Amino acid sequence: MKLDLSAPLSQFERDLNAGDIHAVACLTGVGTRMFLKELAARDPQHLETLRGVPFVSRGSKPAQVLKTFGLSSTIVPKPSTWHEVQEHLIATLERGQHAVILEYGEAVPTAMLRELGYAGIRVTSVPVYRCAFPQDTAPLARAVRDVILGGPDILLLSSGTQILHFLKYAEKLNLLEEARAGLHRMVVVSIGPACSEAAADLGLRIDLEANPHKMGILVRTAAEHGPAILAARLGRTG
């Protein structure tokens, strides 16, 4: 769900014109494209000004988007989570300097904001978009009930937002504890470190992680290793 960027864009313009933006951290390609498209629509000259601002990309997708706008960036090393973005900002910015972070569906982790604050870095976090429940929630409700009833045995996660929405919808149905119990029984397979970290923050145990972090590898990892983990787990509880 795209958010109203009027106020954040106005503040960004003021800071940019004042020379008070010392780094921009782009956490997803989607958010980066949305933000820069609206910024350029206000004044194409802003893109020229931004060529003098260091950009930090959490992976290749935001970096590719930046290239389409004529902007370059530093891609943080793998596993390319917010931790690496945080470390880069702390290593390259001085106390009192200002970093803008383009959010990616959920709010920037409190721990990241806290560590940047400890380093004396001023942070503006821009919520470009938020992930929302689908218009048709019937499949989501069915998934919650299937997990509670013990239908699926293996859960594949391609983003932390997926499990966040699953748990939020379970809570809306007054079935949160039952859903958590069902998830605890399952083998949980994550597409990568950022997804694993988000799921762990929500109290999930990650059993397997795809490497490289691609959808095909996620499916293959689940198929090749998931059944053995499940069998071992059932053997311990049987």
Backbone torsions as a table, in degrees:
resi	resn	phi	psi	omega
1	MET	NA	117.7	179.6
2	LYS	-72.5	139.5	-179.1
3	LEU	-101.7	162.2	177.1
4	ASP	-72.1	117.1	-175.4
5	LEU	-98.5	7.2	-174.1
6	SER	-54.9	-53.6	-177.1
7	ALA	-67.3	-47.7	178.3
8	PRO	-60.9	-38.1	179.7
9	LEU	-66.5	-40.0	179.0
10	SER	-63.0	-42.6	178.6
11	GLN	-66.6	-40.4	178.4
12	PHE	-60.6	-43.7	178.8
13	GLU	-60.5	-44.1	179.9
14	ARG	-62.3	-44.9	-179.6
15	ASP	-66.5	-40.0	-179.6
16	LEU	-64.3	-45.2	-179.7
17	ASN	-66.9	-26.9	179.5
18	ALA	-86.6	-2.4	-177.7
19	GLY	70.9	27.4	-174.5
20	ASP	-109.3	29.1	170.3
21	ILE	-121.2	116.9	-174.3
22	HIS	-106.2	-9.3	174.8
23	ALA	-167.8	146.7	173.4
24	VAL	-124.6	122.6	179.0
25	ALA	-100.8	122.8	-178.4
26	CYS	-107.6	117.2	-172.3
27	LEU	-96.0	-22.0	173.5
28	THR	-144.5	157.6	175.9
29	GLY	-66.8	-40.5	-178.4
30	VAL	-59.7	-51.2	-179.2
31	GLY	-63.7	-39.0	179.8
32	THR	-63.1	-45.4	-179.3
33	ARG	-63.8	-45.1	-179.8
34	MET	-58.1	-47.5	-175.1
35	PHE	-66.2	-49.4	-176.5
36	LEU	-68.2	-33.5	178.7
37	LYS	-62.9	-44.4	-179.9
38	GLU	-72.4	-34.5	177.9
39	LEU	-64.4	-44.4	-179.4
40	ALA	-67.4	-31.8	178.5
41	ALA	-65.0	-30.5	177.4
42	ARG	-72.0	-42.9	-179.9
43	ASP	-163.9	108.5	-179.2
44	PRO	-56.7	-23.9	-179.9
45	GLN	-63.1	-23.3	179.9
46	HIS	-58.9	-35.4	-179.9
47	LEU	-65.3	-37.0	176.9
48	GLU	-64.9	-42.0	178.8
49	THR	-64.0	-37.4	-177.4
50	LEU	-68.0	-15.7	178.2
51	ARG	-64.7	-18.5	176.7
52	GLY	-94.2	5.4	-178.8
53	VAL	-108.7	129.5	177.2
54	PRO	-67.1	131.4	175.2
55	PHE	-108.3	143.8	177.4
56	VAL	-121.8	127.3	-178.5
57	SER	-111.4	132.2	174.4
58	ARG	-87.7	71.9	179.7
59	GLY	108.5	179.9	-172.2
60	SER	-77.8	-27.3	-174.3
61	LYS	-65.2	-51.0	176.1
62	PRO	-62.8	-32.6	178.7
63	ALA	-63.8	-40.1	178.7
64	GLN	-65.5	-39.9	177.8
65	VAL	-63.3	-44.2	-179.9
66	LEU	-58.4	-38.7	179.3
67	LYS	-60.3	-36.6	-179.9
68	THR	-66.1	-20.2	176.7
69	PHE	-99.1	8.1	179.1
70	GLY	77.6	23.7	-177.1
71	LEU	-117.7	144.2	177.8
72	SER	-106.8	165.2	-178.5
73	SER	-153.9	165.2	171.1
74	THR	-97.5	124.6	177.1
75	ILE	-90.6	124.1	-178.5
76	VAL	-69.1	153.5	-179.1
77	PRO	-66.5	158.0	177.1
78	LYS	-65.8	149.8	13.0
79	PRO	-81.7	10.8	172.5
80	SER	59.2	49.7	174.8
81	THR	-101.6	-178.1	178.2
82	TRP	-65.0	-23.0	177.7
83	HIS	-60.8	-45.4	-179.6
84	GLU	-67.5	-36.3	175.7
85	VAL	-63.0	-45.8	178.8
86	GLN	-59.2	-47.0	-178.5
87	GLU	-62.1	-39.2	179.7
88	HIS	-65.1	-44.2	-179.1
89	LEU	-63.8	-41.6	-179.8
90	ILE	-66.2	-36.0	-177.7
91	ALA	-75.2	-25.2	-172.1
92	THR	-109.7	-16.1	-178.8
93	LEU	-104.6	152.8	177.3
94	GLU	-97.5	161.5	177.3
95	ARG	-57.0	136.0	179.3
96	GLY	91.0	-12.8	178.6
97	GLN	-78.4	166.2	-167.7
98	HIS	-119.3	124.5	176.4
99	ALA	-113.9	137.2	173.9
100	VAL	-106.3	129.6	179.6
101	ILE	-114.5	122.1	176.6
102	LEU	-87.6	112.4	-174.2
103	GLU	-68.2	172.5	-170.7
104	TYR	-139.8	56.4	175.8
105	GLY	101.8	-40.2	175.4
106	GLU	-128.2	162.0	-178.2
107	ALA	-62.2	149.9	175.3
108	VAL	-58.8	135.2	-178.5
109	PRO	-54.4	137.6	179.6
110	THR	-57.4	-37.4	-179.0
111	ALA	-62.2	-36.6	179.2
112	MET	-67.3	-46.8	178.4
113	LEU	-61.2	-37.7	-179.5
114	ARG	-66.4	-45.4	-178.6
115	GLU	-66.6	-39.0	177.2
116	LEU	-65.9	-37.0	176.7
117	GLY	-64.2	-41.7	177.3
118	TYR	-59.8	-33.1	-179.5
119	ALA	-80.7	-0.3	178.1
120	GLY	81.5	14.9	-178.9
121	ILE	-92.0	127.8	175.3
122	ARG	-79.3	135.2	-173.8
123	VAL	-126.4	131.9	167.4
124	THR	-114.6	119.2	-179.9
125	SER	-102.2	120.6	-175.3
126	VAL	-104.8	113.7	176.6
127	PRO	-79.5	98.1	-176.1
128	VAL	-77.6	-43.3	178.0
129	TYR	-151.6	162.1	177.2
130	ARG	-127.8	139.8	174.0
131	CYS	-77.8	131.9	-176.7
132	ALA	-124.2	164.0	175.2
133	PHE	-58.3	146.3	175.0
134	PRO	-66.1	157.4	178.3
135	GLN	-60.4	-40.6	176.7
136	ASP	-96.1	103.1	-177.3
137	THR	-91.2	2.4	-178.1
138	ALA	-59.1	-45.4	178.1
139	PRO	-62.1	-35.3	179.0
140	LEU	-66.9	-43.4	177.5
141	ALA	-63.0	-38.8	179.3
142	ARG	-66.1	-39.4	178.7
143	ALA	-63.3	-41.7	178.0
144	VAL	-60.1	-47.1	-177.6
145	ARG	-68.5	-36.6	178.2
146	ASP	-63.4	-42.4	179.0
147	VAL	-63.2	-42.7	-179.7
148	ILE	-64.2	-38.7	-177.3
149	LEU	-82.5	-1.6	175.7
150	GLY	82.2	26.2	-179.4
151	GLY	-71.3	-71.7	-178.8
152	PRO	-75.6	150.8	-179.9
153	ASP	-108.4	-23.7	-176.0
154	ILE	-127.3	134.2	179.4
155	LEU	-114.1	125.1	176.8
156	LEU	-104.0	127.4	-179.6
157	LEU	-117.4	125.0	175.4
158	SER	-105.4	-5.4	174.0
159	SER	-160.0	152.4	177.9
160	GLY	-67.3	-27.3	-179.7
161	THR	-63.0	-31.8	-179.8
162	GLN	-59.3	-48.5	-177.3
163	ILE	-73.7	-30.9	175.3
164	LEU	-60.6	-46.7	179.8
165	HIS	-67.6	-37.2	176.8
166	PHE	-57.9	-48.3	-178.2
167	LEU	-69.4	-37.9	178.1
168	LYS	-64.1	-38.7	-179.9
169	TYR	-72.9	-36.1	174.8
170	ALA	-60.0	-40.0	177.8
171	GLU	-64.7	-39.4	178.4
172	LYS	-61.5	-31.9	179.0
173	LEU	-86.8	2.7	-175.9
174	ASN	61.3	35.9	-178.3
175	LEU	-127.5	25.2	-173.1
176	LEU	-62.8	-49.4	-177.3
177	GLU	-64.0	-40.3	178.6
178	GLU	-64.4	-39.4	179.2
179	ALA	-66.9	-40.6	177.6
180	ARG	-62.0	-40.3	178.6
181	ALA	-63.4	-39.6	178.1
182	GLY	-65.7	-41.3	178.0
183	LEU	-64.9	-35.7	-179.7
184	HIS	-63.6	-28.9	179.8
185	ARG	-76.1	-26.4	-172.3
186	MET	-83.1	161.2	169.4
187	VAL	-87.8	123.0	-175.9
188	VAL	-106.8	124.9	-177.5
189	VAL	-118.5	125.5	-176.3
190	SER	-108.1	151.4	-179.3
191	ILE	-79.3	-18.7	-179.3
192	GLY	178.0	179.1	-173.1
193	PRO	-59.2	-41.7	-179.0
194	ALA	-63.6	-42.7	177.4
195	CYS	-64.9	-43.6	179.6
196	SER	-61.8	-41.7	-178.8
197	GLU	-65.4	-43.5	179.1
198	ALA	-62.7	-41.4	179.3
199	ALA	-67.0	-40.6	178.9
200	ALA	-63.1	-38.2	177.8
201	ASP	-61.3	-26.1	179.3
202	LEU	-92.2	6.7	174.9
203	GLY	91.4	13.7	179.5
204	LEU	-92.7	146.9	172.8
205	ARG	-92.0	127.1	177.5
206	ILE	-96.0	122.7	-178.0
207	ASP	-91.9	-35.4	-177.1
208	LEU	-141.7	150.7	177.8
209	GLU	-135.3	130.1	-179.0
210	ALA	-68.4	140.6	177.4
211	ASN	-152.1	112.4	3.1
212	PRO	-64.9	165.3	-171.1
213	HIS	-88.3	71.0	-177.8
214	LYS	-128.3	155.7	-174.9
215	MET	-60.0	-43.9	-180.0
216	GLY	-61.9	-39.6	178.4
217	ILE	-68.3	-35.5	176.5
218	LEU	-59.1	-47.5	-179.2
219	VAL	-65.4	-43.3	-178.8
220	ARG	-64.8	-41.6	179.4
221	THR	-61.4	-43.4	179.2
222	ALA	-63.4	-43.0	-177.6
223	ALA	-68.5	-38.5	-175.0
224	GLU	-79.7	-34.2	-171.6
225	HIS	-117.0	-19.0	-176.9
226	GLY	-61.9	-48.0	-177.1
227	PRO	-58.9	-37.9	-179.6
228	ALA	-66.9	-41.2	178.3
229	ILE	-63.5	-43.3	179.5
230	LEU	-62.4	-43.7	-179.7
231	ALA	-62.7	-41.8	178.7
232	ALA	-63.6	-39.4	-178.8
233	ARG	-67.9	-42.2	178.9
234	LEU	-68.1	-32.2	177.7
235	GLY	-65.6	-36.7	179.0
236	ARG	-70.5	-30.1	-177.2
237	THR	-97.0	-8.8	-176.6
238	GLY	-81.2	NA	NA
